Amino acid sequence: DGTGSREVGRHGPKIVVQGQWDDTADEWVLSGNWANVRSSNVEAIRYDLDKTTLYVRFQGGDTYEYDNFPETLATGMYDCDSMGKYVWFIRKIGHKGRKVLR
């Protein structure tokens, strides 16, 4: 029925999605929900399609937002092999994150 938690990801079980949507990157982007990630650096990711903003919550709780973030890069992050390496990649190409105050 599409409810509950499900591990998804093209390259292996690394993302746990909770809610009512399909397990594709496009559906995750459209949902606007957090996807919990199995990573030593990143805890969860979320994309706000209306604001074109990516949110990355790191292990330890700090959350960063990346404004003017292309949807194609967000779906790429959802399907990537290494969340930590992808964060470094997006910073390297000029997307500087801003810490979100709690």
N, C-alpha and C positions, 0 to 999 in steps of 0.2 A: 503493500500500500504506500510505500515511500516515506513512512514515518520512522522515527527512531534514529539510531546512530548507524553509520555505515562507513567502512574504510574504502577510500577511493584513491585514484591516482593512476595514471597510465603506466608509470614505471615501477609500480609496487605499492604495497599498502603503507602509505605514510600520512594520509590526511583522513581525519575522522570528521564527517559532516553530520550535523544534527538538524533535523527539521524536515520539511516536506518539499523536496525537490529532487530532481534527477542527479546523478553523480558525474555530470560533465562540468568542465571549467565554465562553459557558457552559462549553464544553469546556476552555478555558484555565483558568478558575477551578477546575474539578474536578481538573485535572492537577496543580496545585501547582507547576508548572514556571515558570522564568523565561521571559519573552518579551522579546527584544531589540528595542529601539525606535529608529526613525530620528527623532532629535530633537536640537536643539542643546543642550538642558539635561538630558534624561533618557536614560540608556543602556538600562535594562531595568526591567521590573516583574514582580512575583510576588504571588500572593494565596494565603494559607494559610486554607482554608475552615474547618478545625477550630478555629483560633485567631482567626478573623475579623480577620486582620492583613494589611494591604497593605505590601509592601516596594517601595521605589523606590530604584534605584541610579542616581545622577547621573553625568554625564560627570565624569571625574576620580576616580571610584571610591567616593565617600561613599555609604553606604546608610542610608536612613531607614525606620523602621517606623511604621505608623499602626495603633494598636490599636482594637478595637471598630469596625472599618470595615465598613459594610454591603456585602454581596455585590453589590447593585444598583449601588452607586457603583464597585465594582471592574470590573464588566462595562462600565459607562459609560466608564471610563478606557480600557479595551481598545479601544473603538470611537470614541474622541474624535478630533477634528481636530488638536488641539494638546496634547501631553503637558505642556509647560511651563504653559500656561494652565490645564489641569486640576489640576495640583499647586497652583497659586495658588487655584483654586476650592475645593479640599478644605480648604485651610488657612483660607480665608475663612469657611467654614461650621462651623469649630470643630475640625477634625481636625488636631491639632498632632503633627507627626512627632517621633520620637526617634532620634538618630543611633545606629546600630549600630556598636559597636567592632569593629575588625578583628582 
